[in-house]
Amino acid sequence: MNKLIIEARINEYAGRGQNPHVPWSPEEIAEAATQCREAGAAIVHFHARAEDGSPEHDVAVYADIIRRIKTESDILIHPTLGAFANDGDAAQRIQPILDLAKDPQTRPHFAPLDMGTTNIDAYNPAAKAFRSDEAVYMNTTKTLLHFAEQLKATEVRPYASLWNVGFTRQFLAFIDMGAIAEPAFACLIMTGDDLPAAHPGTEQGLGAHTMFIPKDRNIHWTAMNHGGDLLALVPKIIDEGGHVSIGLGDWNYIDAIDGASTPTNAEVVGRVSELSRLAGREVATPTEAAEILGVEI
């Protein structure tokens, strides 16, 4: 049985204006991770945040959060690399992950590799104008190869983020040349109307991704929808053998869960677990997810 791996994307850089349950502090992030584990999540993805919700880049804060999470549960840990996206060269960008990996108590299980460069300017459909016009998430092939090579010396596994088919082809080239080992794990990124850089969060957008994932390789894919409701696509993802990455970091899920007008991350994860079991597909524990994905725990 191909058990469903649920990744809880608990905060990203989401505000609290619509849903107050977005965790910001280390204590809140660890508590949300524990609750999501109990609801069925095998992986937690988080961004460190300051008291006012702004991005926090201090590696010591990431270490504190990971220690707290590991103390409370066995959920697999996937911190962001995005906070260091364009700050310094490749060596500087990957160093925080390498520093965290030196101590078993702070070692994450995954590090994200966005497999290409992306225009991440936000669009305002109502105003028919971009909110910015020079926002670029820069990831050259040289940089990504350096990340992959450095991760090989650790027990941290690459988590390939695929914004479009071009990213998928780059990802497959990395597998072909041995830079990323199988079993390989990739996230198929979809986005809402306010971020047109990736595939849309529709059945067509998902299908345009999955048709380029080879079935004869040991590749596991998960799907997310930043700026949109992923729940509508969850039955299709479950049916097609994919995995689910979901949470308040991507969408507020207001009134999307019965009995919770402003649901917590755990309640969103719980709904995915319920849908999976109704479809006859069991949900993977962190230990089972680690075995599927070749992760050391």
C-alpha positions as CSV (number, residue, x, y, z in Angstrom):
1,M,0.0,0.0,0.0
2,N,1.3,3.4,-1.0
3,K,0.6,5.3,2.2
4,L,-0.2,9.0,2.1
5,I,2.5,11.3,3.4
6,I,1.1,14.6,4.7
7,E,3.4,17.6,5.1
8,A,2.0,20.4,7.3
9,R,3.1,23.8,5.8
10,I,2.3,25.7,9.0
11,N,3.3,29.3,8.5
12,E,5.4,30.4,5.6
13,Y,5.1,34.3,5.8
14,A,1.4,34.3,6.4
15,G,-0.2,37.0,8.5
16,R,-2.9,36.6,11.1
17,G,-5.5,39.0,9.8
18,Q,-7.9,36.3,8.6
19,N,-6.8,33.3,10.6
20,P,-5.2,33.9,14.0
21,H,-3.9,30.4,14.3
22,V,-0.8,30.9,12.2
23,P,2.2,30.1,14.5
24,W,5.0,32.6,14.8
25,S,7.0,32.0,18.0
26,P,9.2,28.9,18.5
27,E,6.8,27.7,21.1
28,E,3.8,28.1,18.8
29,I,5.6,26.4,15.9
30,A,6.6,23.4,18.0
31,E,3.1,23.1,19.4
32,A,1.6,23.3,15.9
33,A,4.0,20.6,14.7
34,T,3.0,18.3,17.6
35,Q,-0.7,18.8,16.9
36,C,-0.2,18.2,13.2
37,R,1.7,15.0,14.0
38,E,-1.3,13.8,16.1
39,A,-3.6,14.7,13.2
40,G,-1.7,12.6,10.7
41,A,1.2,14.7,9.4
42,A,4.5,13.0,8.9
43,I,6.5,16.2,7.9
44,V,6.4,19.8,9.1
45,H,7.6,22.7,7.0
46,F,8.2,26.0,8.8
47,H,9.7,29.5,8.6
48,A,11.1,31.1,11.7
49,R,9.3,34.3,12.5
50,A,9.9,37.2,14.8
51,E,7.5,38.4,17.5
52,D,5.8,40.8,15.0
53,G,5.6,38.0,12.4
54,S,8.4,39.3,10.2
55,P,10.9,36.8,8.8
56,E,13.6,35.6,11.3
57,H,16.9,34.6,9.8
58,D,18.9,33.8,13.0
59,V,20.2,30.2,12.7
60,A,20.0,29.9,16.5
61,V,16.3,30.5,16.4
62,Y,15.9,27.7,13.8
63,A,18.0,25.4,16.1
64,D,15.7,26.3,19.0
65,I,12.6,25.5,17.0
66,I,14.0,22.1,15.8
67,R,15.0,21.1,19.3
68,R,11.5,21.9,20.6
69,I,9.9,20.0,17.8
70,K,12.1,16.9,18.4
71,T,11.4,17.0,22.1
72,E,7.7,16.9,21.6
73,S,7.2,14.5,18.7
74,D,8.9,12.3,16.0
75,I,7.6,14.4,13.0
76,L,10.1,14.9,10.2
77,I,11.4,18.4,9.9
78,H,11.8,20.6,6.8
79,P,12.9,24.2,7.5
80,T,13.0,26.8,4.8
81,L,16.0,27.7,2.8
82,G,14.1,30.6,1.3
83,A,15.1,33.0,4.1
84,F,18.6,32.9,2.7
85,A,17.4,33.0,-0.9
86,N,19.5,35.8,-2.3
87,D,21.8,36.6,0.6
88,G,25.4,35.8,-0.4
89,D,26.9,33.1,-2.5
90,A,25.9,29.4,-2.6
91,A,28.3,28.5,0.2
92,Q,26.7,31.1,2.5
93,R,23.2,30.1,1.6
94,I,23.6,26.4,2.4
95,Q,25.8,26.9,5.5
96,P,22.9,27.4,8.0
97,I,21.5,23.9,7.0
98,L,25.0,22.4,7.3
99,D,25.4,24.0,10.8
100,L,22.1,22.6,11.9
101,A,23.0,19.2,10.6
102,K,26.1,18.9,12.8
103,D,24.0,18.3,15.9
104,P,21.5,15.4,16.0
105,Q,19.2,17.6,18.1
106,T,19.0,20.3,15.5
107,R,19.5,18.3,12.3
108,P,16.6,18.7,9.9
109,H,15.5,15.8,7.7
110,F,15.0,17.8,4.5
111,A,16.4,21.0,2.8
112,P,14.5,22.5,-0.1
113,L,16.1,22.9,-3.5
114,D,14.0,25.1,-5.8
115,M,15.2,23.7,-9.1
116,G,15.5,26.9,-11.1
117,T,15.1,30.7,-11.0
118,T,11.6,32.2,-10.6
119,N,10.0,35.6,-11.0
120,I,8.0,35.8,-7.7
121,D,6.3,39.1,-8.3
122,A,2.8,39.3,-6.8
123,Y,-0.1,40.2,-9.0
124,N,-3.3,42.0,-8.1
125,P,-6.1,40.7,-10.4
126,A,-8.5,43.4,-9.2
127,A,-6.1,46.3,-10.1
128,K,-4.8,44.4,-13.2
129,A,-1.3,45.3,-12.1
130,F,1.7,43.6,-10.4
131,R,2.5,44.7,-6.8
132,S,6.2,44.4,-7.6
133,D,8.2,43.9,-10.8
134,E,11.7,42.8,-9.9
135,A,11.3,40.0,-7.3
136,V,13.4,37.1,-8.3
137,Y,14.2,33.9,-6.5
138,M,17.6,33.1,-7.9
139,N,18.9,29.5,-8.2
140,T,21.5,28.9,-10.8
141,T,22.5,25.4,-11.8
142,K,25.9,26.0,-10.2
143,T,24.3,27.0,-6.9
144,L,21.9,24.0,-6.9
145,L,24.8,21.6,-7.7
146,H,26.7,23.0,-4.8
147,F,23.7,22.6,-2.5
148,A,23.2,19.0,-3.6
149,E,26.9,18.1,-3.2
150,Q,27.1,19.6,0.3
151,L,23.9,17.8,1.4
152,K,25.5,14.5,0.4
153,A,27.9,14.8,3.3
154,T,25.1,15.1,5.8
155,E,22.0,13.1,6.6
156,V,19.7,15.9,5.3
157,R,17.8,14.9,2.2
158,P,17.1,17.2,-0.8
159,Y,13.5,18.3,-1.2
160,A,13.1,19.4,-4.8
161,S,10.6,22.2,-5.3
162,L,9.2,22.2,-8.9
163,W,7.5,25.5,-10.0
164,N,6.9,24.3,-13.6
165,V,7.9,21.7,-16.1
166,G,11.3,23.3,-16.7
167,F,12.1,22.8,-13.1
168,T,11.0,19.1,-13.4
169,R,13.4,18.6,-16.3
170,Q,16.2,20.1,-14.3
171,F,15.4,17.9,-11.4
172,L,15.4,14.8,-13.6
173,A,18.8,15.9,-15.0
174,F,20.2,16.1,-11.4
175,I,18.9,12.5,-10.8
176,D,20.4,11.3,-14.1
177,M,23.9,12.7,-13.2
178,G,23.7,11.4,-9.6
179,A,23.5,14.8,-7.9
180,I,20.2,13.8,-6.3
181,A,19.8,10.1,-5.3
182,E,16.7,8.0,-5.5
183,P,14.3,7.7,-3.8
184,A,13.8,11.3,-4.7
185,F,11.1,13.6,-3.2
186,A,9.7,16.5,-5.1
187,C,7.0,19.1,-4.4
188,L,4.8,20.1,-7.3
189,I,4.1,23.8,-6.7
190,M,0.8,25.4,-7.7
191,T,-0.2,28.9,-6.9
192,G,-3.3,31.2,-6.8
193,D,-4.1,34.1,-9.1
194,D,-1.9,36.5,-7.1
195,L,1.3,34.6,-7.9
196,P,1.4,33.5,-11.6
197,A,5.0,32.1,-11.5
198,A,3.8,28.5,-11.1
199,H,1.2,26.2,-12.4
200,P,-2.4,27.1,-11.3
201,G,-4.0,25.3,-8.5
202,T,-6.4,23.4,-10.7
203,E,-6.8,19.8,-12.0
204,Q,-5.2,21.0,-15.3
205,G,-2.3,22.6,-13.4
206,L,-1.7,19.5,-11.4
207,G,-2.0,17.3,-14.5
208,A,0.6,19.4,-16.4
209,H,3.0,18.7,-13.5
210,T,2.4,15.0,-13.1
211,M,2.6,14.0,-16.7
212,F,6.3,14.8,-16.6
213,I,7.1,12.7,-13.6
214,P,8.4,9.4,-14.9
215,K,6.6,6.3,-13.5
216,D,9.6,4.0,-13.9
217,R,11.8,5.9,-11.4
218,N,11.8,5.9,-7.6
219,I,10.4,9.4,-7.4
220,H,7.7,10.4,-4.9
221,W,5.8,13.7,-5.4
222,T,3.7,15.8,-3.1
223,A,1.5,18.8,-4.2
224,M,0.9,22.2,-2.7
225,N,-1.1,25.3,-3.6
226,H,0.3,28.6,-2.3
227,G,-2.4,31.3,-2.3
228,G,-5.2,28.8,-3.0
229,D,-7.3,26.0,-1.5
230,L,-5.7,22.6,-2.0
231,L,-8.5,20.6,-0.4
232,A,-10.5,20.5,-3.6
233,L,-7.6,18.7,-5.3
234,V,-6.8,16.3,-2.4
235,P,-9.1,13.4,-3.7
236,K,-7.3,13.6,-7.1
237,I,-3.9,13.6,-5.5
238,I,-4.8,10.7,-3.3
239,D,-6.2,8.7,-6.2
240,E,-3.1,9.3,-8.3
241,G,-0.7,8.1,-5.7
242,G,0.7,11.5,-4.8
243,H,1.2,13.1,-1.4
244,V,-0.2,16.3,0.2
245,S,1.6,19.4,1.5
246,I,-1.0,21.8,3.1
247,G,-1.4,24.3,5.8
248,L,-2.1,27.8,7.0
249,G,1.2,29.0,5.5
250,D,-0.4,28.7,2.0
251,W,-4.1,29.4,2.6
252,N,-6.3,30.5,5.5
253,Y,-8.9,27.8,5.0
254,I,-11.6,30.0,6.5
255,D,-14.9,28.0,6.8
256,A,-13.3,25.1,4.9
257,I,-13.4,22.7,7.9
258,D,-16.7,21.7,9.5
259,G,-17.1,23.2,12.9
260,A,-14.1,25.5,12.6
261,S,-14.5,28.9,11.0
262,T,-10.8,29.6,11.5
263,P,-9.2,26.2,11.6
264,T,-5.8,25.3,13.0
265,N,-3.1,23.6,11.0
266,A,-4.0,20.4,12.8
267,E,-7.6,20.6,11.8
268,V,-6.6,21.1,8.1
269,V,-4.3,18.1,8.4
270,G,-7.0,16.1,10.1
271,R,-9.4,16.7,7.1
272,V,-6.8,15.4,4.7
273,S,-6.3,12.3,6.9
274,E,-10.0,11.8,6.9
275,L,-10.3,12.1,3.1
276,S,-7.4,9.7,2.6
277,R,-8.9,7.0,4.8
278,L,-12.3,7.4,3.2
279,A,-10.6,6.7,-0.1
280,G,-9.1,3.6,1.3
281,R,-5.5,4.9,1.6
282,E,-3.8,4.8,4.9
283,V,-1.8,7.8,6.2
284,A,2.0,7.3,6.8
285,T,3.6,7.9,10.2
286,P,6.9,9.8,10.2
287,T,8.8,6.5,10.5
288,E,6.9,5.1,7.5
289,A,7.5,8.3,5.5
290,A,11.2,8.2,6.3
291,E,11.4,4.6,5.0
292,I,9.6,5.5,1.8
293,L,11.8,8.6,1.2
294,G,15.1,7.2,2.3
295,V,15.5,9.5,5.3
296,E,17.7,8.8,8.3
297,I,15.9,9.3,11.6
